[in-house]
């Protein structure tokens, strides 16, 4: 009996491949640019933070403090809580601008006007940082960002990302605020430590 070659129809497989590509394109969310770059101290620790559910406090080289909560649903509840705390009514557009944004470093009395700007104009603004001190007064805005962020994020993992050259008063205010909030467990984000040069081992 003569053998007939087996014909394989590749159309279904191509359809599935294009469906998967379309799915990943439509569901991918790109992280917005951070408003400040920090040079983190090195460390030999290999522990990796979880991908989602993190609350990050960033300390810039000049002492400015930034706050971030990496879940959009949590960020929506967070900005609403902050509005209630400080008596500010944010519009739906301002809330959405906050939800899709990155770290925030604006005082509350400037936040509403900042969020009302177009996205390209917001990127040009040099944020002055979140006010922080060692009290529980409304002047210590970092305390209320932290308190409302923990409630909105259902007790997220708290991470501190400080610049290698960050000023001592800013670092002290952050740690004092953590103590005021009774936070006794948090992580420090560091860079990988570079191995010593071969000549140093001789």
Phi, psi and omega in degrees: 000129178291140179273134177261138180291145181279125179262125180250123179276114183272357184301313180300320181294320177296319178300315180296318180299315180291327176296319179294317178299316179297319180299312182292325178294318184284334184259351180289133177243121180273136180286129179293159180296141177284144182285347181213143177256135180236147175259106187280147175293155182275158181204155177264001181292141181250005181289130181256135177289158178293157185287326183231160177083029180255142172248118188242129173251121182252133178246115182284165179302327182270008176094355177293145184244134180236153185231140180214141172231122197270010178247127186295324178294320177294321181295324179297314178293324181298311183293328177291320177295319179295323176297319178294320182296318185256007177066040180244130177262107178273139176285168180297321179294321179293321177296316180296323178297322178290319184299319184268001182277186180251212180302145180246139179220039181251138171298153185298329181286353177244354188293318183298314179292328178294314181290339180282348180287154172298154183305319182292329178284326178297325180293336181275345183281130173273106185289134184282350180099157180278128178298138180212142172216207185247025181240175175259014180287166179296342177292332176274079185293332178300323179300317183281330170299317182293313181297311181291327177293322178293323179288316181292323182270006179056057180056065180288169174288128182263127181236141177247125177241097184253143177289151180302329183251022181297145183287149182297315181303321180294316179297318179299316181298322179295312182290326176294322178292322175299321179293321177299326179275005180059039175268113180245009178218118179205166180247154176250126179274123181230167176268159177294136180285131180284139178293149180294152178296154183304325182295334182287342181273353182277000000 
